[in-house]
Amino acid sequence: MSPDTLIVLAVTVTVAAFVQGSSGLGFALIVAPVAGILDPGLLPVFVLASMIPLNLYVAWRERAALDLRGARWITAARLAATPGGLALLWLIPDRSIGLFVGIATVLAAAVSLAAPAFTPGRLAYVGAGAVTGLTETATGVGGPPLALVYQHRPPAELRATVAVCFLIGEVASLILLFATGKGQAQDLGWAVLLLPAIAAGAWLSRLVHHRLDARRMRLFVLVFALVSGLVLMLGV
C-alpha cells in the first residue's frame, strides 16, 4: 500500500469512527466503498477488524442505554446467518467483490432512506440480525438493517445496542473467515496500524455525541454511501 493510499484510508477511518461514534452507524458504509476502491483485498476483514475497538468503546460509553432484549434477538439471528454470509463470499469471485460491495451499499442506503417509521418487535429484530449476518460477513457492511430497527429510538439506545450487536457479530465473522482461509493476517495488520485514526475519531465523537443532530448525520452517511457505492460500481 502506497503512502498516499494509507493517508486516504487513515482520513477515511477517522471520519468514519467519528460518524459512528456520534450517530451509532456509518463506519462500514463510509470505509467499505473507499477501501474497495483503494484495494478490494481489504474487504471484508479490514473493515470488520477496524470496527471492533470502536464498538467496544461505544458499547462501554453508552452501556446504560442498551436495549438488552433487542440485542439478544438480533445477535442470535446474526450468528445463525453468519455461515450464509461466508457462503456468499465463497461464491463471489475476488475480482467482483468491489462490485458486490458497491451494490450492497447502494441497496442498503436506499432502503434506509425510503423506509417508513415503525415500532420494532421480535420479527424486526430477527430479520435485521439475519440480514446483517449475511451482508456484514460478506462485505463488512451491516449497519443499515439495525439502523432501520432503531431509527426512531433515542440516539443513545441506538448507539449502545448497535455497538454491542456489531461487536459480537464481528468477532464471530472474523473467527469464521480465518478458520476457512478467507482472512489474511496482513488485513489485521492494517487495522492495527490505523488504530490511532480510529481512536482519534472516537475521541472526537465523545465531544459531540450527546448534542449531535442524529437525523442530519444519518442523512449525510446514507447520501455518502449512495455516492461512494455508485462510484465503486462504475469503477469496476
C-alpha positions as CSV (number, residue, x, y, z in Angstrom):
1,M,0.0,0.0,0.0
2,S,1.5,3.4,-1.0
3,P,1.8,6.2,1.4
4,D,-0.9,8.2,-0.4
5,T,-3.3,5.3,-0.2
6,L,-2.5,4.9,3.5
7,I,-3.2,8.6,4.2
8,V,-6.5,8.5,2.3
9,L,-7.5,5.3,4.3
10,A,-6.5,6.9,7.6
11,V,-8.5,10.0,7.0
12,T,-11.5,7.9,5.9
13,V,-11.3,5.8,9.0
14,T,-11.0,8.8,11.3
15,V,-14.1,10.4,9.7
16,A,-16.0,7.1,9.8
17,A,-15.1,6.5,13.5
18,F,-16.3,10.0,14.4
19,V,-19.6,9.5,12.5
20,Q,-20.3,6.1,14.0
21,G,-19.3,7.2,17.5
22,S,-21.6,10.2,17.2
23,S,-24.6,8.7,15.4
24,G,-24.4,5.0,16.0
25,L,-23.8,3.9,12.4
26,G,-21.8,4.8,9.3
27,F,-18.4,3.3,9.8
28,A,-18.7,0.4,7.3
29,L,-20.9,2.5,4.9
30,I,-18.1,5.0,4.7
31,V,-15.0,2.8,4.9
32,A,-16.0,-0.2,2.8
33,P,-16.6,1.6,-0.5
34,V,-13.4,3.6,-0.1
35,A,-11.4,0.5,0.8
36,G,-13.0,-1.3,-2.1
37,I,-11.8,1.5,-4.5
38,L,-8.3,1.6,-3.0
39,D,-7.7,-2.2,-2.6
40,P,-10.6,-4.7,-2.8
41,G,-8.4,-7.2,-0.9
42,L,-9.1,-5.2,2.3
43,L,-12.7,-6.4,2.3
44,P,-14.2,-7.6,4.5
45,V,-11.5,-8.5,7.1
46,F,-10.0,-5.0,7.4
47,V,-13.4,-3.3,7.9
48,L,-14.6,-5.9,10.5
49,A,-11.4,-5.8,12.5
50,S,-11.3,-2.0,12.5
51,M,-14.8,-1.8,13.9
52,I,-14.0,-4.0,17.0
53,P,-12.2,-1.4,19.1
54,L,-14.6,1.4,18.1
55,N,-17.7,-0.7,19.0
56,L,-16.1,-1.8,22.2
57,Y,-15.6,1.8,23.2
58,V,-19.1,3.0,22.2
59,A,-20.8,0.0,23.9
60,W,-19.0,0.8,27.2
61,R,-19.7,4.6,26.9
62,E,-23.4,4.1,26.2
63,R,-23.9,0.9,28.3
64,A,-26.7,2.4,30.4
65,A,-28.9,2.8,27.3
66,L,-28.6,-0.8,26.0
67,D,-31.7,-2.5,24.7
68,L,-30.9,-5.9,26.1
69,R,-34.0,-7.7,24.7
70,G,-33.4,-6.4,21.2
71,A,-29.7,-7.1,21.3
72,R,-30.4,-10.8,22.3
73,W,-32.7,-11.4,19.4
74,I,-30.6,-9.6,16.9
75,T,-27.4,-11.3,18.0
76,A,-29.0,-14.8,17.9
77,A,-30.1,-14.2,14.3
78,R,-26.9,-12.6,13.4
79,L,-24.8,-15.6,14.5
80,A,-27.2,-18.0,12.8
81,A,-26.8,-16.2,9.5
82,T,-23.0,-15.8,9.6
83,P,-22.3,-19.0,7.7
84,G,-24.6,-17.8,4.9
85,G,-22.5,-14.6,4.6
86,L,-19.4,-16.8,4.3
87,A,-21.0,-18.8,1.6
88,L,-21.8,-15.6,-0.3
89,L,-18.1,-14.7,0.0
90,W,-17.0,-18.0,-1.4
91,L,-19.4,-17.7,-4.3
92,I,-18.3,-14.1,-5.3
93,P,-15.1,-14.1,-7.5
94,D,-12.3,-12.0,-6.0
95,R,-12.4,-9.6,-9.0
96,S,-16.1,-8.9,-8.4
97,I,-16.0,-8.2,-4.6
98,G,-15.8,-4.4,-5.2
99,L,-18.9,-4.5,-7.5
100,F,-20.8,-6.6,-4.9
101,V,-19.9,-4.2,-2.1
102,G,-21.0,-1.3,-4.2
103,I,-24.4,-2.9,-5.0
104,A,-24.9,-3.9,-1.3
105,T,-24.0,-0.4,-0.1
106,V,-26.3,1.3,-2.5
107,L,-29.2,-1.0,-1.8
108,A,-28.7,-0.7,1.9
109,A,-28.6,3.1,1.8
110,A,-31.6,3.3,-0.5
111,V,-33.7,1.1,1.8
112,S,-32.7,3.1,4.8
113,L,-33.7,6.3,3.2
114,A,-37.0,5.1,2.0
115,A,-38.2,3.0,5.0
116,P,-41.2,4.4,6.8
117,A,-41.4,4.7,10.6
118,F,-42.4,1.6,12.6
119,T,-42.2,0.1,16.1
120,P,-39.8,-2.8,16.1
121,G,-40.8,-6.2,17.5
122,R,-39.3,-9.7,17.6
123,L,-39.7,-10.3,13.9
124,A,-38.0,-7.0,13.1
125,Y,-35.1,-7.8,15.4
126,V,-34.6,-11.3,13.9
127,G,-34.9,-10.0,10.3
128,A,-32.4,-7.3,10.9
129,G,-30.0,-9.7,12.6
130,A,-30.2,-12.2,9.8
131,V,-29.6,-9.7,7.0
132,T,-26.7,-8.2,9.0
133,G,-25.1,-11.6,9.4
134,L,-25.2,-12.1,5.7
135,T,-24.1,-8.7,4.4
136,E,-21.5,-7.9,7.1
137,T,-19.7,-11.2,6.9
138,A,-19.6,-11.0,3.1
139,T,-18.8,-7.3,2.7
140,G,-18.2,-5.6,6.1
141,V,-21.4,-3.6,5.6
142,G,-24.2,-4.5,8.1
143,G,-25.4,-1.3,9.8
144,P,-28.5,-0.3,7.8
145,P,-30.8,-3.1,8.9
146,L,-30.0,-2.3,12.5
147,A,-30.4,1.5,11.9
148,L,-33.8,0.8,10.4
149,V,-34.9,-1.0,13.6
150,Y,-33.7,1.7,15.9
151,Q,-34.0,4.8,13.8
152,H,-36.9,6.1,15.9
153,R,-35.5,5.2,19.3
154,P,-33.3,7.5,21.4
155,P,-29.9,8.0,19.9
156,A,-28.1,6.6,22.9
157,E,-30.1,3.4,22.7
158,L,-29.3,3.0,19.0
159,R,-25.6,3.6,19.6
160,A,-25.4,1.2,22.5
161,T,-27.4,-1.6,21.0
162,V,-25.9,-1.5,17.5
163,A,-22.4,-1.4,19.0
164,V,-23.0,-4.5,21.2
165,C,-24.6,-6.4,18.3
166,F,-21.8,-5.4,15.9
167,L,-19.1,-6.3,18.4
168,I,-20.3,-9.9,19.0
169,G,-21.0,-10.4,15.3
170,E,-17.7,-9.0,14.1
171,V,-15.7,-11.4,16.3
172,A,-17.8,-14.3,15.1
173,S,-17.4,-13.4,11.4
174,L,-13.6,-12.9,11.8
175,I,-13.2,-16.3,13.5
176,L,-15.1,-18.0,10.7
177,L,-13.3,-16.1,8.0
178,F,-9.9,-17.1,9.3
179,A,-10.9,-20.6,10.1
180,T,-11.9,-21.1,6.5
181,G,-9.0,-19.4,4.9
182,K,-10.8,-16.2,3.7
183,G,-9.0,-14.0,6.2
184,Q,-5.4,-12.8,5.9
185,A,-3.1,-11.7,8.7
186,Q,-2.0,-8.6,6.8
187,D,-5.5,-7.2,6.9
188,L,-5.5,-7.3,10.6
189,G,-2.1,-5.6,10.4
190,W,-3.6,-2.7,8.6
191,A,-6.4,-2.4,11.2
192,V,-3.8,-2.3,14.0
193,L,-1.7,0.3,12.1
194,L,-4.8,2.5,11.8
195,L,-5.8,2.2,15.5
196,P,-4.6,5.8,16.1
197,A,-7.0,7.0,13.4
198,I,-9.9,5.0,15.0
199,A,-9.0,6.4,18.4
200,A,-9.0,10.0,17.1
201,G,-12.4,9.7,15.5
202,A,-13.8,8.0,18.6
203,W,-12.4,10.7,20.9
204,L,-13.8,13.5,18.7
205,S,-17.2,11.8,18.8
206,R,-17.1,11.9,22.6
207,L,-17.2,15.7,22.4
208,V,-20.4,15.9,20.4
209,H,-22.4,12.7,20.6
210,H,-24.7,14.0,23.3
211,R,-25.8,17.1,21.3
212,L,-25.4,16.0,17.7
213,D,-28.4,16.2,15.3
214,A,-28.6,12.4,14.7
215,R,-31.1,12.7,11.8
216,R,-28.8,15.0,9.8
217,M,-25.8,12.9,10.5
218,R,-27.7,9.8,9.4
219,L,-28.8,11.5,6.2
220,F,-25.2,12.5,5.5
221,V,-24.0,8.9,6.0
222,L,-26.6,7.4,3.7
223,V,-26.1,10.0,0.9
224,F,-22.3,9.4,1.1
225,A,-22.9,5.7,0.9
226,L,-25.1,6.1,-2.2
227,V,-22.4,8.2,-3.9
228,S,-19.4,6.1,-2.9
229,G,-21.3,2.8,-3.7
230,L,-22.1,4.1,-7.2
231,V,-18.5,5.2,-7.8
232,L,-17.3,1.7,-6.7
233,M,-19.8,0.0,-9.1
234,L,-18.9,2.2,-12.0
235,G,-15.2,1.9,-11.3
236,V,-15.5,-1.9,-11.6
